[in-house]
Amino acid sequence: FVEKNPTIVMFPVKNFDLSSYVFPEGGRKEVPTEDQVRAMSTKELKKLLVDYGRGDVANNAIEKNELLQHCLDFVSTSLPDLLVDKYDLVANITHDIPAEVGREGTKHNPLEEGSYRCHVQHKATGQWYEMQDLEVTETMPQLIGVSESYLLIFERKGAVLRNT
């Protein structure tokens, strides 16, 4: 007998904090202090920027003072956000089945019948849409967080860190 679990698990659509469960290889990187940045050599300052995807700034800085100022600004404003383990939902897939499927006495497999719906956020406008086959309708994010989700797709906030 195959049964589908209809339990609804509430989850946030924005800023889903997974810091208790996500541990980068080699441990969590610490944000260098202002004093540590000031003590770095030109080579170390450039490496700091390159490691976090800001090689364009590192390669365009001519003087050490200019490079140092870019690093101080980066460490105080952008870097802490890059190291956060928060995620935003970008898509949600649900599986709907007819009420009689999966009940005792029926010989239907609930995983082989029914239909799928997908919720997707339009990035430019922030609007959420529900799609089923060729039908597309606007929906509210509050309704997505309480749906019978089959598959959740999250995107990490901030830029992707490079491993160099």
N, C-alpha and C positions, 0 to 999 in steps of 0.2 A: 504494500500500500504506500503510495507516494502522497505526501501532503505538503502544501505550501504554507509557510508560516506567515500569517498576515500582521504580525506585530509591527506597529509603527514606532520607529525610533526617531525622536526629535533631534535635529542637528542644526547648527547655525549655518546660514548661507554665506555670511561674511565673517572674516576674522576667526576662523575655526583654529583654536590654539592646540597644536600637537607637540608643544615643547616637552611635555612629559614622556613622549613616545618616540621622538625623532632624535637620534644621536648620530651626528656625522662621523664618518670614519676618522679616527685620530682624535676624537673629542671635539667639543664645541670650541670654536675660535673666540678668543677674547678681543674686545676692541682695545687697541693700544691707547694709552693715556696721552695727553698733550705733551707731557715731559718726555715720554718714550719716543714720540714722533719727532720732537725737537732734537733728540739725541741721535737720530738715524743719519746715516751717510746718504749721499745723493743716490747711490746704487740701491740702498734699502728703501728709500722713499719711492723710487721708480718701481721697485718690485712690489711694494705695498699696493700701489695703484694698478699695476698690471694684474696682480693676483685677483683683484676684485673687478676686473673688466674695464678698467679706466686707463688702458694703455695709451689711448689717444691723448689724454692729458699729460701722462708721463713723458711721452715722446715730443710733445710740443713745448714743454717748459724749457726755457733757455738757462735761467739762473737758478741756483739752489734756493734762494729766498722765495722765488715764484713757485717752485716745486713744493717747498715746505708749506707755503700758504694754501696751495691746492690740497695737500695731504691733510692739513689741520681742518680745513673746511669739510673735506670728505669724511674724515673720522668723526667729526662732531655732528654732521647732518645726515649723510647717506648710509654710512656703514652700519650703524645700529639697526636700521630697518632691513638691511640685507641679511643680517644674522638672525632675524626673527623667524620662528617656525609657525607662522600663521598662514592659513590657506583660505581662498575664496572658492566657492562652488561655481563651476562653469557649465556643468551639465548634470542632468539627473535622468535616469531611465527607470520607468516603472512597468510592471507587467500586470495587466488586468485580466481576470478570468471571470466567466459567468458564475453566478452564485451557486448553481447546482454542481459544478465541476469540483471534484475532490471530496464531496460529501460521502458519508458511509453508504454503502450499497450501490454506488455508481462505479463504473469501470473506466472512468476518464482519468487520464494523467494530467494534473493541473499544470505541469511544466510543458506539456505539448499543445495546450489549447490556450486561447485568449489572444490578447493583442498587447502591443508595446506602445508606450507613450514616452516622449522625450521632452525634457525641459531644457532650453538653452538660453543663455543670456547673450544679448547683442552688446558687445563690448563698448561700442561708441556711444550708445544711448543709455545703457544700463537696463534696458527693458528686457523682461523675461518673456519667452514664448513657449507655448505647449504645442508639440507637433505629434500628429498621429496620421500616418499615411500622407495624404495630400492636404490635410486640414491643418492650418496654422492659426493659433489664436493667442492674444496677449493674456498673460497671467500675472498674479502677484507673487513675489518671492516668499511671502508668508505661507502660501499654500504649498509650496514646494517642500518646505521644511517639515511638513507633517504628512507627506504622501507615503505610500507603500513603495519605498525605493527598492529597486533591483540592483542598480549600479550607480554609484556617485563618482563624479570626476571633479577633482579639486585642482586648483592651480596655486602654487606657492606664491606668496606676496613678495614683491621686490625682484631684483635681478638674480639670475642664476650665477652662482659663484664658480669660477674656474679653478680647476686643480692644476697647479703648475709646480 
